[in-house]
Amino acid sequence: MPEVLSQSAPAIRVGNSAGTPLLRSPMRDRDVREAVRRRLHSQYGSDPHSRIVEEMGVWSGSVRIDLAVINGELHGFELKSDRDTLERLPFQADLYSRVFDRVELIVGARHAAKVTRIAPPWWAISVATITDGVVLLRPMIGYPGDKNPNPEPYLVAQLLWKDEAIAVLDVYGLAKGYRSKNVRLLHERLASCVPFDALARHVRDALKRRPADWLGKQSAGQFNVPIDAKLNPML
């Protein structure tokens, strides 16, 4: 099993109001999710420039990452508990690596060795374990969580709804003749004409401005794509 760090690992107790642990083995997705949720709220909950979201859609909302933090970067968190399978992880890893500035994969101990053969080396990996009803999230050595070396501008632009995409095109005087175009063409124009750092900033700002109920909703300006690991999101 890959070596993990034990020092300064966040400890999260999950139990009822009396403090009685409710965890059973093997660890469930909701156990891991609650631990990660509490860690993120501890780190970013009081930051007015950060927004924490769950089940954030990428690839026009057809694939959803478990949690994300939106601030000066777009940071995704994918969870794989002991009860989950890794069948879709290669596809998810490829897609998330085109969109997010940073990605952290949090896995149950059962998957720790396997995910090192799937996760890109710039991802962070943490291993979730339970000791006496306490969920520990321990970072794995060799996966510190570097910045994405090769994001894909088109897939980042695709996070924008149609009205948001037109607004960004307006900023750069690029909207003329495109307001009635298919949203795919708007995303392509943004990706090819707007410098990537500026595009990524506009995307993050748009995501942070959205109403509280935007997650799980399909914008009228978007399109549905069936989830299939064999599909190419660039087509």
DAKALIN-V526903 format. One record per residue. PHI is phi in whole degrees, 0 to 359 (NA if undefined). PSI is psi in radians with two decimals (NA if undefined). BURIAL is b if it has 16 or more other ideal C-beta (glycine too) atoms within 10 Angstrom, else e. Layout:
((PHI | PSI | BURIAL) (PHI | PSI | BURIAL))
//
This chain:
((NA | 2.40 | e) (301 | 2.60 | e) (286 | 2.43 | e) (237 | 2.72 | b) (274 | 2.41 | e) (254 | -0.39 | e) (287 | 2.50 | e) (55 | 0.47 | e) (285 | 2.30 | e) (295 | 2.33 | b) (251 | 2.23 | e) (237 | 2.11 | b) (267 | 2.25 | e) (246 | 2.07 | b) (196 | -3.01 | e) (273 | -3.06 | e) (297 | -0.38 | e) (272 | -0.03 | e) (87 | 0.08 | e) (285 | 2.16 | e) (300 | 2.42 | e) (252 | 0.04 | e) (283 | 2.47 | b) (235 | 2.85 | e) (257 | 2.45 | e) (283 | 2.86 | e) (298 | 2.41 | b) (265 | 2.84 | b) (302 | -0.73 | e) (292 | -0.47 | e) (294 | -0.81 | b) (293 | -0.74 | b) (299 | -0.76 | b) (297 | -0.69 | e) (296 | -0.79 | b) (292 | -0.72 | b) (302 | -0.80 | b) (293 | -0.66 | b) (297 | -0.77 | b) (292 | -0.70 | b) (293 | -0.57 | e) (294 | -0.65 | e) (279 | -0.68 | e) (237 | -0.13 | b) (301 | -0.54 | e) (263 | 0.07 | e) (271 | 1.99 | e) (292 | -0.23 | e) (263 | 0.05 | e) (243 | 2.54 | b) (230 | 2.27 | b) (257 | 2.23 | b) (230 | 2.76 | b) (238 | 2.58 | b) (55 | 0.87 | e) (282 | 2.23 | b) (279 | 2.42 | b) (235 | 3.00 | b) (53 | 1.00 | b) (58 | 0.58 | b) (82 | 0.06 | b) (276 | -0.35 | b) (235 | 2.34 | b) (238 | 2.25 | b) (273 | 2.59 | b) (297 | -0.88 | b) (219 | 2.74 | b) (211 | 2.60 | b) (244 | 2.23 | b) (245 | 2.01 | b) (211 | -2.12 | b) (287 | -0.14 | e) (220 | 2.90 | e) (251 | 1.92 | b) (243 | 2.04 | b) (258 | 2.62 | b) (228 | 2.00 | b) (253 | 2.34 | b) (248 | 2.35 | b) (224 | 1.73 | b) (284 | 3.05 | b) (300 | -0.46 | b) (274 | -0.21 | e) (279 | 2.83 | b) (256 | 2.90 | e) (255 | 0.29 | b) (303 | -0.72 | e) (264 | -0.05 | e) (299 | -0.72 | b) (302 | -0.74 | e) (295 | -0.78 | b) (297 | -0.72 | b) (298 | -0.74 | b) (296 | -0.78 | e) (290 | -0.85 | b) (297 | -0.53 | b) (287 | -0.20 | b) (266 | -0.21 | b) (244 | -0.83 | b) (271 | 2.54 | b) (291 | -0.65 | b) (218 | 2.61 | b) (223 | 2.37 | b) (240 | 2.27 | b) (256 | 2.14 | b) (248 | 2.13 | b) (231 | 2.70 | b) (289 | 2.76 | b) (301 | -0.50 | b) (299 | -0.47 | b) (259 | -0.04 | b) (303 | -0.79 | b) (290 | -0.72 | e) (294 | -0.69 | e) (291 | -0.37 | b) (292 | -0.30 | b) (269 | -0.05 | e) (242 | -0.79 | e) (291 | 2.41 | b) (299 | 2.65 | b) (293 | -0.30 | e) (273 | -0.18 | b) (290 | 2.74 | b) (267 | 2.51 | b) (233 | 2.29 | b) (237 | 2.55 | b) (252 | 2.21 | b) (264 | 2.21 | b) (227 | 2.86 | b) (240 | 2.26 | b) (227 | 2.03 | e) (52 | 0.76 | e) (80 | 0.12 | e) (251 | 2.25 | e) (272 | 2.14 | b) (251 | 2.34 | b) (249 | 1.83 | b) (252 | 2.20 | b) (291 | 2.50 | b) (269 | 2.33 | b) (297 | 2.40 | e) (94 | -0.11 | e) (230 | 1.27 | b) (281 | -0.28 | e) (90 | 1.17 | e) (277 | 3.04 | e) (281 | 2.54 | e) (304 | 2.11 | b) (280 | -0.24 | e) (207 | 1.11 | e) (291 | 2.73 | b) (257 | 1.96 | b) (305 | -0.68 | b) (296 | -0.76 | b) (290 | -0.51 | b) (291 | -0.78 | b) (300 | -0.57 | b) (295 | -0.25 | b) (292 | -0.31 | b) (277 | 2.41 | b) (289 | 2.92 | b) (299 | -0.80 | b) (295 | -0.60 | e) (292 | -0.71 | b) (297 | -0.74 | b) (296 | -0.69 | b) (298 | -0.70 | e) (291 | -0.72 | b) (301 | -0.68 | b) (301 | -0.71 | e) (303 | -0.61 | e) (255 | 0.22 | e) (65 | 0.55 | e) (249 | 0.11 | b) (273 | -0.31 | b) (301 | 2.21 | e) (83 | 0.00 | e) (243 | -0.11 | b) (297 | -0.55 | e) (261 | 0.08 | e) (285 | 2.80 | e) (301 | 2.53 | e) (300 | -0.52 | b) (299 | -0.68 | e) (291 | -0.59 | e) (296 | -0.78 | b) (297 | -0.70 | b) (296 | -0.70 | b) (294 | -0.74 | b) (299 | -0.82 | b) (296 | -0.59 | b) (269 | -0.36 | e) (246 | -0.35 | e) (255 | 2.26 | b) (307 | 2.45 | e) (299 | -0.76 | e) (301 | -0.70 | e) (291 | -0.73 | e) (300 | -0.81 | b) (298 | -0.66 | b) (295 | -0.76 | e) (297 | -0.69 | b) (296 | -0.83 | b) (298 | -0.74 | b) (298 | -0.71 | e) (295 | -0.72 | b) (296 | -0.67 | b) (288 | -0.44 | e) (276 | -0.25 | e) (296 | 2.66 | b) (295 | 2.86 | e) (298 | -0.44 | e) (264 | 0.28 | e) (288 | -0.46 | e) (290 | 2.38 | e) (86 | -0.11 | e) (260 | 2.57 | e) (256 | 2.06 | e) (293 | 2.56 | b) (297 | -0.39 | e) (272 | 0.04 | b) (254 | -3.09 | b) (222 | 2.66 | e) (272 | 2.40 | e) (232 | 2.20 | e) (295 | 2.47 | e) (280 | 2.03 | e) (206 | 2.08 | e) (297 | -0.23 | e) (273 | -0.21 | e) (281 | 2.71 | e) (254 | 1.99 | e) (293 | -0.19 | b) (273 | -0.15 | e) (273 | NA | e))
//
